[in-house]
Amino acid sequence: MIIETKGHSQKNAVQNTALLFFPLSGFADDSDGRVITSSLETVDGIAESVAVIEDNGRKTEASVKARLDEKCDEAALVSKALFLAGREHTGISPAWGTVTGIRAAKFIRQKRKFMTSAEIAEIYCVREDKIRLSEMVCESEEKALSKLDGKSVSLYISIPFCPSRCYYCSFVSHSIEKAGALIPDYVKALCDELEEVKKVCDKTGVYVSTVYMGGGTPTTLTAGQLDVVLSKVNELFDPKLFDEFTVEAGRPDTITEEKLDVLRKCGVTRISINPQTMNDKTLERIGRKHTAQDVVWAYELAKSKGFDCINTDLIAGLDTEDEKDFDFTLDKILSMRPENVTVHTLSVKRAANLRDDGDSAIERASLTEYMTEMAQKRLLEAGYRPYYMYKQKNMVGNLENVGYALDDKDGLYNIYIMGEYQTIIAVGAGAVSKVVNGKNGRIERVFNYKYPYEYLDDKQKMLGNIARLEELIRETL
């Protein structure tokens, strides 16, 4: 589609809003016969935005007027005009309105400082139930934020390997069939980088308060390899200062009694066992090499080992699943009663094989929204509450991912990273460190090499990143 703007420079806001109604469309391309024009004109202090959608001979127009201020700036006004035009043109009414950013809860929190919920709903076209969801998340965040003291950081450890690649996945992860030979050297390099991080902590006086090992699937490593990395963490950093120590056990086909024993020995307090669905036919379709019963087995084994905070990830909107399938999954998960349940909305990403089926996924937006609402209703009734939330590009229906927790079982790292409330030092291939400067509000990122073979081949890059991290952390103190 072609995007044309007149009288303003908010093209990015226009594009983001356009994607709500025409997902996966390209820009600067008229092959779909679609042209969107967004204009803005101010007269006597009142701004008017007009949005026109021309779509293969069909034309829809909408306009809005407002005085530009902290409640409604140019981006908000042009987005609202296009939203109204898009809603009339397509019949689609995304629940989050024109809020397309990752941190919807944080956005609502900031706006509530000088706007009422009704004003947010009016200006940004956000449905009231989504505003309330954001408010519940913000309420849950308060306790976690009280633990931050300006000297603490979180540590993220990247294990970008999986037993196989899932159909919907676009993360930087490699199947062990193709990259397994790299793992021994990767473990050694990871320990080397952790030692460099320790030096930065000692020099700057910061300390690690949460540890999160993610991926990929960290339990793709052998028990011995896990022991090496986790023991190194405990050797270098003070476990008595850890408020949380998470390892994504992830796929049940990677979980063994020996690996769980290692996690317990090394002080891991929280793990994930992620089925995504409890329907065997869907598991086979999305490329998972396990059954629903394997999930139950792994969960019960972990409980028998003393793990008292387990997360399970679910995906709403998986191709071929209907309401009954998703309800069946909720039944199974609620009967297990894990301490955390994270409900993800399917995101159709460029790197995922599932993108080839993107049109069918988009058509399922209404069904997917029903699934997420069903999950929220049932989880709230079961005593869970939303504690963190984020959105991604190309999410079906512009919906959200929400983490739910039982009392006092919130995943602290999830809150800190998604809200950008704390500095995250990330190690390993594909890792991105994020330094949060509370003094000036700036957030600086330091990127490691994306792929394991690059990470292993250039130690100087790692050392350069560590030096940059030290410099940025000093600026926050």
Helices and strands as residue ranges (DSSP letters): E 2-6, H 11-21, E 34-43, E 46-55, E 58-66, H 74-90, H 104-111, H 117-124, H 128-145, E 152-159, E 161-162, E 174-175, H 176-179, G 180-182, H 183-204, E 207-215, G 218-220, H 223-236, G 239-241, E 244-250, G 252-254, H 257-265, E 270-273, H 280-285, H 292-304, E 310-316, H 323-336, E 340-345, G 353-357, H 358-363, H 365-381, E 385-390, G 396-398, E 401-405, H 412-419, E 424-427, E 432-436, E 443-447, H 452-457, H 459-476
